[in-house]
Amino acid sequence: MSIESDRETLREYGLTGVLCRPTDIESDAAVIMLGGSEGGMHERDAAALAEAGFTALALAYFAAGDRPPVLKDIPLEYFSEAVTFLEEQGFAAGSIGLLGGSRGGEASLLYASRDSRIGAVVSVVGSGIVTEGIDYYQGRLDDIVRAGTNSWTEQGQAITYLPYSPPEDLSHRIDLKVPIPLRDVFPEVPLDPDHLEQVAISVEWIRGAVLLISAEDDQMWDSVSYSQVAYERLREHEHPYPFDHIVLAGAGHSVAGPPGAQPQTSTTSPGPGVIFELGGTPERNTEARAEAWRMSCEFLRTHLPRPMQEAMQED
């Protein structure tokens, strides 16, 4: 049964976002939703999550309102302001979750590792590694991926990231106007343990349940391997909260968000003017998107609010 929701813009609170609340039921959990490298505000996603019974905050962290125009030097403190806002709305620590897609999945894991108020995290086609930023003002794609752009900051300091590793023929492929799998630009997971430690997200510090969902045929980046980095850290540190990594067989990158819109196998980049391959097929991506959304909602419903005894053990 669908649940009606009402919506509230948050400019007066210093946030660029929309809060969607279910009106037919009392919500005891809130979820912050973070989009990917497309930027902007995913209001439709938040409305769908409100229909699932959550209070949902679609939070834009760049390319909307007065936020930075590109994915560059995004302060983690901005996410803290959003969590504090939800606390002021009556949601206690442990009853607030994060749901992020693609680079928003990376952001969700990264921020949750710094804030014990987060009770559960879902990363869909995200990354357990901090990756390089995206400054569309640099020009073409080959210029962008050689710019050395930082994604995130904490207390004004850049957070160490894994740089792009563009193939030598990238410029030629752009000139030919052929579809480009952006995963060719992202390096493989570092084999050197010290290097990996520098760029891996300390997900073991997350004080809640973690769900990683990746796509087997993801052509934007290797979300399977990048998410597995987070899973292995959770396993090695014997994470005391539930965690899992689910790989969607045959699916491409476009599986984040609620079902409804027809996922595509390629899309035009908003800046460098190339066609990015996303992977999968329209049929499989449509199925996988519905699967990922169902699993995300069920996971958040199960693990938010965080059990009281666990919260007490942390104090």
C-alpha positions as CSV (number, residue, x, y, z in Angstrom):
1,M,0.0,0.0,0.0
2,S,1.4,3.4,-1.0
3,I,2.0,5.9,1.8
4,E,1.4,9.6,1.1
5,S,4.3,12.0,1.9
6,D,4.8,15.7,2.4
7,R,7.9,17.6,1.4
8,E,9.9,20.4,2.9
9,T,12.8,22.4,1.3
10,L,15.7,23.0,3.7
11,R,17.3,26.2,2.5
12,E,16.5,28.0,5.7
13,Y,18.5,25.4,7.6
14,G,21.7,25.9,5.5
15,L,21.1,22.6,3.6
16,T,20.4,22.1,-0.1
17,G,17.8,19.3,0.0
18,V,14.3,18.2,0.3
19,L,12.8,16.3,3.3
20,C,10.0,13.9,2.5
21,R,7.9,12.5,5.4
22,P,5.3,9.8,5.4
23,T,2.0,11.2,6.5
24,D,0.0,8.1,7.1
25,I,2.4,6.5,9.6
26,E,4.8,7.6,12.3
27,S,8.3,7.2,11.1
28,D,10.9,6.2,13.7
29,A,13.9,6.3,11.2
30,A,15.4,8.8,8.9
31,V,17.6,8.2,5.8
32,I,19.9,10.7,4.1
33,M,20.1,9.9,0.3
34,L,23.2,10.8,-1.6
35,G,23.4,10.7,-5.4
36,G,26.4,10.1,-7.6
37,S,28.7,12.0,-9.9
38,E,25.7,13.6,-11.7
39,G,25.2,15.8,-8.7
40,G,22.0,17.5,-7.9
41,M,19.1,16.5,-5.6
42,H,17.3,13.2,-5.9
43,E,13.9,14.3,-4.8
44,R,12.1,11.4,-6.6
45,D,14.2,8.9,-4.7
46,A,13.4,10.5,-1.3
47,A,9.7,10.5,-2.1
48,A,9.9,6.8,-3.0
49,L,11.7,6.1,0.3
50,A,9.0,8.1,2.2
51,E,6.4,5.9,0.6
52,A,8.3,2.9,2.1
53,G,7.8,4.4,5.5
54,F,11.0,6.4,6.2
55,T,11.6,10.1,6.7
56,A,14.0,10.7,3.7
57,L,16.3,13.6,3.1
58,A,17.4,14.0,-0.5
59,L,20.7,15.9,0.2
60,A,22.5,17.6,-2.7
61,Y,26.2,18.0,-2.0
62,F,27.2,19.6,-5.3
63,A,25.7,20.9,-8.6
64,A,22.6,22.3,-6.9
65,G,21.6,25.5,-5.1
66,D,24.6,27.1,-3.4
67,R,26.6,23.9,-3.2
68,P,29.9,23.6,-5.1
69,P,29.3,23.2,-8.8
70,V,31.5,20.1,-9.2
71,L,32.7,17.1,-7.1
72,K,35.7,18.9,-5.7
73,D,36.7,19.6,-2.1
74,I,33.3,18.6,-0.6
75,P,33.6,19.1,3.2
76,L,32.4,16.1,5.3
77,E,31.2,18.6,7.8
78,Y,28.2,19.4,5.5
79,F,26.9,15.8,6.0
80,S,27.3,16.3,9.8
81,E,25.0,19.4,9.5
82,A,22.4,17.2,7.8
83,V,22.6,14.6,10.6
84,T,22.3,17.3,13.2
85,F,19.3,18.7,11.4
86,L,17.6,15.3,11.6
87,E,18.4,15.0,15.3
88,E,16.6,18.4,15.8
89,Q,13.6,16.8,14.0
90,G,13.5,14.2,16.8
91,F,15.5,11.3,15.3
92,A,17.9,10.0,17.9
93,A,21.5,8.8,17.2
94,G,21.3,5.3,15.7
95,S,18.0,6.0,14.0
96,I,19.6,7.8,11.1
97,G,20.8,5.9,8.0
98,L,22.7,6.7,4.8
99,L,21.7,5.4,1.3
100,G,24.1,6.4,-1.5
101,G,24.5,5.5,-5.1
102,S,27.8,5.4,-7.0
103,R,30.0,8.3,-5.6
104,G,27.2,8.8,-3.1
105,G,27.9,5.3,-1.9
106,E,31.5,6.2,-1.4
107,A,30.5,9.3,0.5
108,S,28.1,7.4,2.7
109,L,30.7,4.9,3.8
110,L,33.3,7.6,4.3
111,Y,31.1,9.8,6.4
112,A,29.6,7.0,8.4
113,S,33.1,5.9,9.4
114,R,33.4,9.3,11.1
115,D,30.0,9.7,12.8
116,S,28.7,7.2,15.4
117,R,25.2,8.7,15.0
118,I,24.7,6.7,11.8
119,G,22.9,3.5,12.5
120,A,23.0,1.8,9.1
121,V,24.6,2.4,5.7
122,V,23.7,1.1,2.2
123,S,26.1,1.7,-0.6
124,V,24.8,0.8,-4.1
125,V,27.5,0.5,-6.8
126,G,29.7,2.5,-4.5
127,S,33.3,2.2,-3.3
128,G,35.2,1.3,-0.2
129,I,38.1,3.3,-1.6
130,V,38.3,7.1,-1.7
131,T,38.6,8.0,-5.4
132,E,39.5,11.2,-7.3
133,G,37.1,14.1,-7.8
134,I,35.5,15.4,-11.0
135,D,36.0,18.9,-12.2
136,Y,34.0,19.4,-15.4
137,Y,35.5,22.8,-15.8
138,Q,38.8,21.3,-16.7
139,G,37.6,20.6,-20.3
140,R,37.4,17.3,-22.1
141,L,37.3,14.0,-20.3
142,D,41.0,13.4,-20.9
143,D,41.8,16.8,-19.2
144,I,39.5,16.1,-16.3
145,V,41.0,12.7,-15.4
146,R,44.5,14.2,-15.4
147,A,43.7,17.3,-13.3
148,G,44.4,15.7,-9.8
149,T,41.1,16.8,-8.2
150,N,40.4,16.1,-4.6
151,S,36.9,14.8,-3.7
152,W,36.5,15.3,0.0
153,T,37.9,17.4,2.8
154,E,37.8,17.1,6.6
155,Q,38.6,20.1,8.8
156,G,39.8,21.8,5.7
157,Q,42.3,19.1,4.8
158,A,42.1,17.0,1.6
159,I,41.4,13.3,2.2
160,T,43.9,11.0,0.4
161,Y,42.4,9.4,-2.7
162,L,43.2,6.9,-5.4
163,P,44.1,8.9,-8.6
164,Y,42.7,8.1,-12.0
165,S,44.9,6.0,-14.3
166,P,43.7,6.9,-17.8
167,P,44.7,4.6,-20.7
168,E,47.1,6.0,-23.2
169,D,44.6,5.9,-26.0
170,L,41.9,7.8,-24.2
171,S,42.3,11.0,-26.2
172,H,42.1,9.0,-29.4
173,R,39.0,7.3,-28.4
174,I,37.4,10.6,-27.5
175,D,38.3,12.0,-30.9
176,L,36.7,9.0,-32.5
177,K,33.5,9.6,-30.5
178,V,33.2,5.9,-29.5
179,P,31.4,4.9,-26.2
180,I,33.8,4.9,-23.3
181,P,33.7,2.6,-20.3
182,L,34.8,5.0,-17.5
183,R,36.0,2.0,-15.5
184,D,39.1,2.0,-17.9
185,V,40.1,5.3,-16.2
186,F,39.8,3.9,-12.6
187,P,42.8,1.9,-11.5
188,E,42.6,-1.6,-10.1
189,V,42.5,-2.0,-6.3
190,P,46.1,-1.4,-5.1
191,L,48.0,-4.6,-4.5
192,D,50.5,-2.9,-2.1
193,P,49.0,-3.1,1.4
194,D,50.4,0.2,2.5
195,H,49.0,2.0,-0.6
196,L,45.6,0.4,-0.1
197,E,45.6,1.4,3.6
198,Q,46.1,5.0,2.6
199,V,43.1,5.2,0.3
200,A,40.7,2.6,1.8
201,I,37.8,3.9,3.9
202,S,38.0,2.8,7.5
203,V,34.5,1.2,7.4
204,E,35.3,-0.8,10.5
205,W,34.6,2.4,12.5
206,I,31.0,2.5,11.3
207,R,28.7,2.0,14.3
208,G,26.0,0.2,12.5
209,A,25.0,-2.3,9.8
210,V,26.5,-2.0,6.4
211,L,25.1,-3.3,3.1
212,L,27.2,-3.2,-0.1
213,I,25.4,-3.8,-3.4
214,S,27.5,-3.9,-6.6
215,A,26.9,-4.7,-10.3
216,E,28.8,-7.5,-12.1
217,D,28.9,-5.7,-15.4
218,D,29.4,-2.2,-14.1
219,Q,31.3,-0.2,-16.8
220,M,31.5,3.1,-14.9
221,W,33.9,1.7,-12.3
222,D,34.6,-1.7,-10.8
223,S,32.0,-1.5,-8.1
224,V,32.4,-5.2,-7.3
225,S,36.1,-4.9,-6.4
226,Y,35.9,-1.5,-4.9
227,S,33.0,-2.6,-2.6
228,Q,34.8,-5.8,-1.7
229,V,37.6,-3.7,-0.2
230,A,35.0,-2.5,2.3
231,Y,33.6,-6.0,2.9
232,E,37.1,-7.4,3.6
233,R,37.9,-4.7,6.1
234,L,34.6,-5.4,7.9
235,R,35.4,-9.1,8.0
236,E,39.0,-8.7,9.1
237,H,38.0,-6.4,11.9
238,E,35.1,-8.7,13.0
239,H,32.6,-5.9,12.6
240,P,30.1,-6.3,15.4
241,Y,27.1,-5.2,13.3
242,P,25.5,-7.1,10.4
243,F,27.2,-6.5,7.0
244,D,27.0,-8.1,3.6
245,H,28.1,-7.6,0.0
246,I,25.6,-8.6,-2.8
247,V,26.7,-8.7,-6.4
248,L,23.9,-8.2,-9.0
249,A,24.8,-10.7,-11.7
250,G,24.8,-9.3,-15.3
251,A,23.8,-5.8,-14.1
252,G,25.3,-2.5,-15.1
253,H,25.9,0.7,-13.2
254,S,22.4,2.2,-13.5
255,V,20.8,0.2,-10.7
256,A,20.8,2.8,-7.9
257,G,17.5,4.4,-7.0
258,P,13.8,3.4,-7.0
259,P,12.3,1.4,-9.9
260,G,10.3,3.2,-12.4
261,A,12.6,5.0,-14.8
262,Q,13.9,2.8,-17.6
263,P,17.7,2.2,-16.9
264,Q,19.9,2.7,-19.9
265,T,23.1,1.0,-21.0
266,S,24.8,4.3,-21.9
267,T,24.4,8.0,-21.1
268,T,25.9,11.3,-22.1
269,S,28.2,12.9,-19.6
270,P,27.1,16.4,-18.5
271,G,30.6,17.9,-19.0
272,P,33.1,16.2,-21.3
273,G,30.7,15.4,-24.1
274,V,31.4,11.7,-24.4
275,I,29.1,8.7,-24.2
276,F,29.8,6.6,-21.1
277,E,29.1,2.9,-21.2
278,L,27.2,1.8,-18.1
279,G,27.0,-1.9,-18.7
280,G,24.3,-4.5,-18.5
281,T,21.2,-4.7,-20.6
282,P,18.0,-2.6,-20.3
283,E,16.1,-5.7,-19.2
284,R,18.6,-6.9,-16.6
285,N,19.2,-3.4,-15.3
286,T,15.5,-2.9,-14.8
287,E,15.3,-6.1,-12.8
288,A,18.4,-5.4,-10.8
289,R,17.3,-1.9,-10.0
290,A,14.1,-3.2,-8.4
291,E,16.2,-5.9,-6.6
292,A,18.6,-3.3,-5.2
293,W,15.8,-1.0,-4.1
294,R,13.9,-3.8,-2.3
295,M,17.1,-5.0,-0.6
296,S,18.0,-1.5,0.5
297,C,14.6,-0.8,2.0
298,E,14.5,-4.1,3.8
299,F,18.0,-3.7,5.2
300,L,17.2,-0.2,6.5
301,R,13.9,-1.3,7.9
302,T,15.6,-4.1,9.7
303,H,18.5,-2.2,11.1
304,L,17.1,1.3,11.9
305,P,16.8,2.3,14.6
306,R,20.0,0.7,15.8
307,P,19.1,-1.7,18.7
308,M,19.2,0.1,22.0
309,Q,21.5,-2.4,23.7
310,E,24.1,-1.7,21.0
311,A,23.8,2.0,21.4
312,M,24.3,1.6,25.2
313,Q,27.4,-0.5,24.7
314,E,29.0,2.4,22.8
315,D,28.6,4.9,25.6
